[in-house]
Amino acid sequence: MKTMPKLAVWKFTSCDGCQLSLLDCEDELLLLAGQIDIAYFMEASSRQVDGPYDLSIVEGSITTADEAERIQKIRQQSHTLITIGACASSGGIQALRNFADVTEFTSLVYAHPEYIATLKTSSAISDHIRVDFVLQGCPINKAQLLEVISAYLNQRKPQIPAHSVCMECKLKGNICVMVAHGTPCMGPVTHAGCGAICPSYNRGCYGCYGPKENPNTASLSHWWQTELGSDNATLLENFRNMNAAAPAFATQSLTFIEKNHEEK
């Protein structure tokens, strides 16, 4: 009898939204259960089977020393490791701490901050270990997650588009909100995957799926300022969200800060 590959799903600092995307697969998840042994998935079951694991799926960012140690052990037990979501791929919304003093944050939030043991930064999983595939999104697209798992089971490359949200808008026949309405939109620099949800309702893209491959953030920012009249605050709040620490977005946001200091 052929042994099914063992799957483990791990959580680090996150909201659980990406794991819930896997549970939302429902019927597809039942079919998947017949092809892979879900050995560890605490969001779905109390069943815990020891490793090693053929495939590990990791959600969440590294924010504590304990997490930094635990992810090393998971990597050692995993033949293939995939990260899912903005937290795992770029540090998540909690990476806003990377631009400030985390000690000040904890003193304002907690009555006894001396009990809080945390790192100064929130970092992506790939900053600590080798990652075999990164699936972006906040939350991820469940169809894309199924595609990645299916690709693993069939030993092929996942068919995840690398183009921007703008391509999704064109495929849906959307009118460009930036050109037609003057609405700031992150679509030109954001990775596809959401189906252009926000532009489809005449709202600008918020960049939930993080930067696409080789995004020209400087050009987009220049367009916003010269053609749309956007101020630095608008630029900053769009680049500093759930993917604030993604290198392309972080670099551009720091440019705004430096420019503000020079103008003052």
C-alpha positions as CSV (number, residue, x, y, z in Angstrom):
1,M,0.0,0.0,0.0
2,K,1.4,3.4,-1.0
3,T,2.0,5.8,1.9
4,M,0.4,9.2,1.5
5,P,2.7,12.3,1.9
6,K,2.4,13.9,5.3
7,L,1.2,17.6,5.5
8,A,1.7,19.9,8.5
9,V,0.2,23.4,8.8
10,W,2.0,25.7,11.3
11,K,1.0,29.0,12.8
12,F,3.3,31.9,13.9
13,T,2.3,35.5,14.7
14,S,-0.8,36.1,12.5
15,C,-4.6,36.4,12.6
16,D,-5.3,32.8,11.3
17,G,-7.0,34.2,8.2
18,C,-4.8,32.2,5.8
19,Q,-5.3,28.9,7.6
20,L,-9.0,29.6,7.5
21,S,-8.7,30.0,3.7
22,L,-7.6,26.4,3.6
23,L,-10.6,25.3,5.7
24,D,-12.8,27.4,3.4
25,C,-12.0,24.9,0.7
26,E,-14.5,22.6,2.2
27,D,-15.4,20.0,-0.6
28,E,-11.9,20.4,-2.1
29,L,-10.3,19.8,1.3
30,L,-12.2,16.5,1.6
31,L,-10.8,15.4,-1.8
32,L,-7.4,16.5,-0.7
33,A,-7.7,14.4,2.4
34,G,-7.8,11.3,0.2
35,Q,-4.4,12.2,-1.4
36,I,-2.4,13.6,1.6
37,D,-2.1,12.7,5.3
38,I,-3.0,15.9,7.2
39,A,-0.6,15.0,10.1
40,Y,-0.6,18.4,11.9
41,F,-3.1,21.2,11.6
42,M,-4.2,22.5,15.0
43,E,-6.7,24.9,13.4
44,A,-8.7,22.0,12.1
45,S,-7.9,19.0,14.4
46,S,-6.2,18.0,17.7
47,R,-4.5,15.2,15.8
48,Q,-0.7,15.5,16.0
49,V,1.6,13.1,14.1
50,D,5.3,13.5,14.6
51,G,7.5,14.5,11.7
52,P,9.3,14.4,9.4
53,Y,6.8,16.0,7.1
54,D,6.8,15.9,3.3
55,L,5.1,19.3,3.0
56,S,4.8,22.1,5.6
57,I,2.6,25.1,5.2
58,V,3.6,28.1,7.4
59,E,1.4,31.1,8.3
60,G,2.6,34.1,10.3
61,S,5.7,36.2,11.0
62,I,8.6,35.7,13.4
63,T,8.2,38.1,16.3
64,T,9.7,36.4,19.3
65,A,12.9,34.5,20.1
66,D,10.9,31.3,20.7
67,E,9.4,31.6,17.2
68,A,12.9,32.1,15.7
69,E,14.0,28.9,17.3
70,R,10.8,27.0,16.4
71,I,10.9,27.7,12.7
72,Q,14.4,26.3,12.5
73,K,13.1,23.0,13.9
74,I,10.2,23.0,11.5
75,R,12.5,23.5,8.6
76,Q,14.6,20.5,9.7
77,Q,11.5,18.3,9.8
78,S,10.1,19.5,6.4
79,H,11.1,18.2,3.0
80,T,9.2,21.1,1.3
81,L,8.1,24.3,3.0
82,I,5.7,26.8,1.7
83,T,4.8,30.1,3.4
84,I,1.3,31.6,3.0
85,G,0.1,35.1,3.5
86,A,1.5,38.6,4.1
87,C,2.7,37.9,7.6
88,A,4.8,34.9,6.5
89,S,6.0,36.6,3.3
90,S,6.8,40.1,4.6
91,G,6.2,40.4,8.3
92,G,2.5,41.4,8.1
93,I,0.8,44.5,9.7
94,Q,2.8,43.8,12.8
95,A,5.9,44.8,10.9
96,L,5.0,48.4,11.4
97,R,7.0,48.0,14.6
98,N,10.1,47.8,12.3
99,F,9.8,51.5,11.7
100,A,9.4,52.6,15.3
101,D,10.5,51.7,18.9
102,V,8.7,48.5,20.0
103,T,9.5,49.4,23.6
104,E,7.4,52.5,23.3
105,F,4.5,50.4,21.8
106,T,4.5,47.9,24.6
107,S,4.6,50.6,27.3
108,L,1.5,52.1,25.8
109,V,-0.5,48.9,25.3
110,Y,0.4,46.8,28.3
111,A,0.0,47.6,32.0
112,H,3.1,45.6,32.7
113,P,5.4,45.7,29.6
114,E,8.2,44.1,31.6
115,Y,6.4,40.8,31.1
116,I,6.5,41.1,27.3
117,A,9.3,39.2,25.6
118,T,9.4,40.2,21.9
119,L,11.8,40.9,19.2
120,K,12.4,44.5,17.9
121,T,11.1,43.5,14.5
122,S,8.5,41.3,12.8
123,S,10.2,39.4,10.0
124,A,9.3,37.1,7.1
125,I,9.9,33.4,7.4
126,S,12.4,33.6,4.6
127,D,14.6,35.9,6.7
128,H,15.2,32.9,9.0
129,I,15.1,29.8,6.8
130,R,15.1,28.5,3.3
131,V,11.6,28.6,1.8
132,D,10.6,26.6,-1.2
133,F,7.6,28.7,-2.3
134,V,5.9,31.9,-1.2
135,L,2.2,32.4,-1.7
136,Q,1.2,36.0,-1.2
137,G,-2.0,37.6,0.0
138,C,-3.9,39.0,3.0
139,P,-5.6,36.6,3.1
140,I,-4.4,34.2,0.4
141,N,-6.6,33.0,-2.4
142,K,-7.8,29.5,-1.5
143,A,-7.8,28.5,-5.2
144,Q,-4.1,29.5,-5.4
145,L,-3.4,27.4,-2.3
146,L,-5.1,24.4,-3.8
147,E,-3.0,24.9,-6.9
148,V,0.2,25.0,-4.9
149,I,-0.7,21.8,-3.0
150,S,-1.8,20.1,-6.3
151,A,1.4,21.1,-7.9
152,Y,3.4,19.5,-5.1
153,L,1.4,16.3,-5.3
154,N,1.9,16.1,-9.0
155,Q,5.6,17.2,-8.9
156,R,5.2,20.2,-11.1
157,K,5.7,24.0,-10.8
158,P,2.7,25.9,-9.4
159,Q,0.8,28.0,-12.0
160,I,0.6,31.2,-10.0
161,P,0.5,34.4,-12.1
162,A,3.3,36.9,-11.5
163,H,1.6,39.9,-13.2
164,S,0.1,42.9,-11.4
165,V,-3.5,43.6,-10.4
166,C,-3.8,45.8,-13.4
167,M,-3.8,42.7,-15.6
168,E,-6.7,41.3,-13.5
169,C,-8.6,44.6,-14.1
170,K,-8.1,44.4,-17.8
171,L,-9.3,40.7,-17.9
172,K,-12.4,41.8,-16.0
173,G,-13.0,44.8,-18.3
174,N,-12.7,47.3,-15.4
175,I,-12.2,51.0,-16.1
176,C,-9.0,52.1,-14.5
177,V,-9.9,54.0,-11.3
178,M,-6.6,55.9,-11.3
179,V,-6.9,57.2,-14.8
180,A,-10.7,57.7,-15.0
181,H,-11.4,58.9,-11.4
182,G,-8.0,60.1,-10.1
183,T,-8.1,57.5,-7.3
184,P,-4.8,56.4,-5.9
185,C,-4.4,52.7,-6.6
186,M,-1.6,50.3,-5.8
187,G,-2.6,47.9,-8.6
188,P,0.4,48.7,-10.9
189,V,2.9,47.5,-8.3
190,T,0.8,44.8,-6.5
191,H,0.9,41.1,-7.1
192,A,-2.2,39.6,-8.7
193,G,-4.4,37.0,-6.9
194,C,-7.4,38.8,-5.4
195,G,-9.2,39.2,-8.7
196,A,-9.0,43.0,-8.5
197,I,-11.7,43.1,-5.9
198,C,-11.3,46.7,-4.9
199,P,-11.0,48.3,-8.4
200,S,-14.1,46.2,-9.4
201,Y,-16.0,48.4,-6.9
202,N,-14.4,51.6,-8.0
203,R,-11.9,51.6,-5.1
204,G,-8.2,51.8,-5.3
205,C,-6.1,48.7,-4.7
206,Y,-4.7,48.5,-1.2
207,G,-1.8,46.2,-2.0
208,C,-3.0,43.3,0.0
209,Y,-1.0,40.8,-2.1
210,G,2.3,42.7,-1.7
211,P,4.7,43.8,-4.4
212,K,4.7,42.1,-7.8
213,E,8.0,41.1,-9.4
214,N,10.2,44.1,-10.1
215,P,7.6,46.8,-9.1
216,N,8.3,50.4,-10.2
217,T,7.2,52.0,-6.9
218,A,9.1,55.2,-7.6
219,S,7.2,55.8,-10.9
220,L,3.8,55.1,-9.3
221,S,4.6,57.5,-6.5
222,H,5.6,60.2,-8.9
223,W,2.4,59.7,-10.9
224,W,0.3,60.0,-7.7
225,Q,2.0,63.2,-6.7
226,T,2.2,65.0,-10.1
227,E,-1.0,63.8,-11.7
228,L,-3.3,63.0,-8.7
229,G,-2.0,65.6,-6.3
230,S,-1.5,63.0,-3.5
231,D,0.5,64.1,-0.5
232,N,3.2,62.2,1.4
233,A,0.7,61.0,4.0
234,T,-1.4,59.3,1.4
235,L,1.6,57.7,-0.1
236,L,2.9,56.5,3.2
237,E,-0.4,55.0,4.4
238,N,-0.7,53.0,1.2
239,F,2.8,51.6,1.3
240,R,2.7,50.9,5.0
241,N,0.0,48.4,5.5
242,M,-0.1,44.6,5.7
243,N,3.0,44.4,3.5
244,A,4.9,47.4,5.0
245,A,8.1,45.5,5.4
246,A,8.2,44.0,1.9
247,P,11.5,45.4,0.6
248,A,10.0,47.3,-2.4
249,F,7.3,48.9,-0.3
250,A,9.5,49.6,2.7
251,T,12.2,51.3,0.6
252,Q,9.6,53.6,-1.0
253,S,8.0,54.5,2.3
254,L,11.3,55.5,3.7
255,T,11.8,57.7,0.7
256,F,8.7,59.6,1.7
257,I,10.0,60.1,5.3
258,E,13.3,61.4,4.0
259,K,11.6,63.7,1.6
260,N,9.4,65.1,4.4
261,H,12.5,65.8,6.5
262,E,14.2,67.6,3.6
263,E,11.1,69.8,2.9
264,K,10.9,70.8,6.6
